[in-house]
Amino acid sequence: MILEIKDKRIEPDILVLELTGKIILGNDSKRLEWRVDEGLKQDQKKVIFDLAGITSLDSTGIGIIIFCYGKLKAAGGGLRVAGAQGVVGQTLKLTNIDTLVGTYASVTEAAQGF
């Protein structure tokens, strides 16, 4: 399954990117970086990646999450990850991404205090 990205908003200023499919090597995953870039152009600096629908995450996906985190942090914003389960959640823990980027059980928890 290709990566699908749906935009949602939590008022007043949080962009939620609801992701479905795989964040793996390929041009499809690059769209996630482009979407964050588009958000920054619109002054959207607080972003939550909702990974509840992600079934696979490889080193490219890890790199994209780190890259987006760095871009948002440099712009004065932040990135949080929500809903990672199973092998995706384990991958985030094994690579210590969960200590760099805040990881939360749900989008609602991720949005609190953002």
Secondary structure by P-SEA (a helix, b strand, c coil): ccbbbbbbbcccbbbbbbcccccccccccaaaaaaaaaaaaacccbbbbbccccccccaaaaaaaaaaaaaaaaaccbbbbccccaaaaaaaaaaccccccccccccccccccc
